[in-house]
Amino acid sequence: MKISASSPRFCSQLVAVAFFLVVLSGAAGAAEAPLRSRIYVYDLRTHSSKLVFTADTIWEAPNWSHDGTCLISNSGGLIYKLIFKADGTVQAPVKLNIPHDYDCNNDKAISPDGAKLAFSASRGDDGSEVFLADPDGSNIRQITNVSPSYFHGWSPDNKTLAYVAQRRAGGDQYDIYGQPTAGGNETRLTSNPHHDDGPDYSPDGKWIYINSDRSGKEAVWRFPATGAGENDARG
């Protein structure tokens, strides 16, 4: 049995964590081995996990709604909403109104105020870009215009998106960028020659936390939300 797992995502009340497992059953190397996905919620108060959803296909990266009433998760290039029932499990998934020609990856999140959804997707032969939509997936607006770009974090004031991108001017590595949700130019926030990933803002908006191999192994780093500074390029 092989298991793949996600990084946990906290609900806004900081009382629970959502995470998923993808289980490959059967003998190692067996052809067409069945897959089964499991989404759990871990309660930080009782230190216990609850299985809330299972499927025989791959479901990834559950993220909380701003009010903790539902999760959003992706499967097969589509994004779904999973609304909690009274018993703590979730109802049948409801597909968001994102058209099928958007091949969504597992990078998505509802804004802290619940007003918008940010997500990453590819269309046709184009690489991944960052998009903004209403929470139900309608009224989509493209934010980035260069690929590859992978969304990851909202600023607490709902005004800025943080994402991972590879740019010709930046070399081969992936760096962290920010861009206003209202539109405008992107800002390069890190320039270290190593790979940076997974930007998330601190609750007060002053810091951005990332995972990076800049020390020679993967570790968690932070830098001011305005950018890591020109010395970051020195490694």
C-alpha positions in Angstrom: 0.0 0.0 0.0 1.3 3.4 -1.0 0.1 6.6 0.6 0.4 10.2 -0.6 -0.6 13.0 1.8 -1.2 16.7 1.7 0.0 19.6 3.8 -2.7 20.4 6.3 -4.9 23.4 6.0 -6.3 25.2 9.0 -9.8 26.5 9.3 -10.2 30.2 10.1 -11.2 29.5 13.7 -7.9 27.6 14.2 -9.7 24.7 15.8 -9.3 22.1 13.0 -7.1 21.0 10.2 -8.1 19.3 6.9 -5.8 16.9 5.1 -6.1 14.1 2.6 -4.6 10.7 1.8 -4.4 9.0 -1.5 -4.1 5.2 -1.0 -2.8 2.9 -3.6 -4.0 -0.6 -2.8 -2.7 -3.9 -4.0 0.7 -5.4 -4.6 3.6 -3.1 -5.4 3.9 -2.7 -9.2 0.5 -4.2 -9.9 -1.1 -2.9 -13.1 -4.2 -0.8 -12.6 -4.0 -0.9 -8.8 -7.1 0.9 -7.4 -6.8 4.3 -5.9 -8.9 5.6 -3.0 -8.9 9.1 -1.5 -9.7 10.0 2.0 -10.3 13.4 3.5 -9.9 13.9 7.2 -10.5 16.7 9.7 -8.2 16.8 12.7 -9.7 18.6 15.7 -7.0 20.5 17.6 -9.0 20.6 20.8 -9.7 16.9 21.1 -6.6 15.7 19.2 -8.7 13.3 17.1 -9.2 12.8 13.4 -12.5 12.2 11.6 -12.9 10.7 8.2 -15.3 13.0 6.4 -15.1 11.9 2.7 -13.9 9.0 0.6 -13.8 8.3 -3.1 -12.4 5.8 -5.5 -10.7 8.5 -7.5 -8.0 11.1 -6.7 -9.2 14.0 -4.6 -6.6 16.5 -3.4 -5.8 19.5 -1.2 -8.9 20.3 0.8 -9.2 24.0 1.8 -11.6 25.5 4.2 -14.2 28.1 3.4 -13.8 31.4 5.4 -16.6 30.4 7.8 -15.7 26.8 8.2 -18.9 25.4 6.8 -17.4 23.6 3.8 -14.2 22.5 2.1 -13.2 22.9 -1.5 -11.2 20.1 -3.1 -10.1 19.3 -6.6 -10.5 16.1 -8.6 -9.9 15.4 -12.3 -9.1 19.0 -13.1 -12.3 20.3 -11.5 -12.9 22.0 -8.2 -15.8 21.0 -5.9 -17.4 22.2 -2.7 -18.0 19.8 0.1 -20.5 21.1 2.6 -20.5 19.8 6.2 -23.5 17.9 7.6 -24.6 17.9 11.2 -22.7 14.6 11.8 -19.4 16.2 10.7 -19.2 14.4 7.4 -19.8 16.1 4.1 -22.6 16.1 1.5 -22.2 14.9 -2.0 -19.6 17.2 -3.8 -20.9 20.1 -5.8 -18.9 21.2 -8.8 -18.0 24.9 -9.0 -19.0 26.8 -12.1 -15.5 26.8 -13.6 -15.7 25.6 -17.2 -14.2 22.3 -18.2 -11.6 23.8 -20.4 -9.9 25.1 -17.2 -7.7 22.2 -16.1 -7.4 23.1 -12.4 -4.6 21.9 -10.3 -4.5 21.6 -6.5 -3.7 25.3 -5.8 -6.9 27.1 -4.7 -8.4 29.0 -1.7 -11.3 31.2 -0.8 -10.4 34.7 0.3 -10.5 35.5 4.1 -13.7 37.6 3.6 -15.3 34.8 1.6 -15.9 37.1 -1.4 -13.5 35.5 -4.0 -11.9 32.3 -5.0 -8.3 32.2 -6.3 -7.1 29.2 -8.2 -4.5 27.9 -10.7 -5.3 26.2 -14.0 -4.0 25.5 -17.4 -6.0 26.0 -20.6 -5.1 24.0 -23.8 -1.4 24.0 -24.3 -0.8 27.0 -22.0 1.0 26.5 -18.7 -0.6 27.1 -15.3 -1.9 30.7 -14.7 -3.5 32.3 -11.6 -7.2 33.2 -11.8 -9.8 35.0 -9.6 -13.5 34.1 -9.5 -16.6 34.4 -7.4 -16.8 31.7 -4.7 -19.1 29.6 -6.9 -16.5 29.7 -9.7 -18.3 32.2 -11.9 -17.0 35.5 -13.3 -13.5 34.3 -13.8 -10.7 36.9 -14.3 -7.1 36.0 -15.2 -4.5 37.6 -12.9 -1.2 36.5 -14.2 -0.2 36.7 -17.9 3.0 34.6 -17.8 3.3 30.9 -17.1 4.1 28.8 -15.1 2.3 30.5 -12.2 0.8 28.6 -9.2 -1.4 30.4 -6.7 -0.9 29.7 -3.0 -1.8 32.4 -0.5 -4.2 35.3 0.2 -3.1 38.3 2.2 -5.3 38.8 5.3 -6.8 42.0 3.9 -7.9 40.2 0.7 -5.9 42.7 -1.5 -2.9 40.6 -2.6 -2.2 37.1 -4.0 1.1 35.3 -3.3 2.1 32.7 -5.8 5.0 30.6 -7.1 6.3 31.3 -10.6 9.2 30.7 -12.9 10.3 33.7 -15.0 12.9 34.0 -17.7 14.5 36.9 -16.0 14.7 35.0 -12.7 16.6 31.9 -13.9 15.7 28.3 -13.6 14.4 28.4 -10.0 10.9 29.1 -8.8 10.5 32.3 -6.9 7.6 33.9 -4.9 5.6 36.7 -6.5 2.8 38.9 -5.3 0.1 40.7 -7.3 -2.9 42.9 -6.3 -6.3 41.3 -6.7 -7.5 44.6 -8.2 -5.0 44.2 -11.1 -1.6 45.6 -11.8 2.0 44.3 -12.2 3.4 41.4 -10.3 6.2 42.0 -7.8 9.0 39.5 -7.3 9.4 38.8 -3.6 12.3 36.3 -3.5 15.3 35.9 -5.7 17.4 33.2 -4.1 18.9 30.7 -6.6 17.2 27.8 -4.7 13.6 26.7 -5.1 10.9 28.5 -3.1 7.4 27.2 -2.8 4.1 27.4 -0.8 3.8 31.0 0.2 1.3 31.7 3.0 0.8 35.0 4.9 1.0 35.3 8.7 -2.3 36.3 10.3 -1.2 39.9 10.7 0.0 40.1 7.1 3.5 41.2 8.0 5.3 38.0 7.0 5.2 35.4 4.3 6.1 31.8 5.2 7.6 29.5 2.5 9.2 26.1 2.2 12.6 26.2 0.5 15.7 24.2 0.0 18.0 27.2 0.2 19.8 25.7 3.2 20.5 22.5 1.3 17.4 20.7 2.6 13.7 21.5 2.7 12.8 23.8 5.6 10.3 26.6 6.5 11.5 30.2 6.1 9.8 33.5 6.4 10.4 37.0 5.0 8.7 40.4 5.2 5.5 40.5 3.1 7.0 43.4 1.1 9.8 41.2 -0.1 13.0 39.4 1.0 15.2 42.2 -0.2 18.1 42.5 -2.7 20.4 40.4 -0.5 18.2 37.4 -1.1 19.8 36.8 -4.5 23.2 36.1 -2.9 22.1 32.7 -1.6 
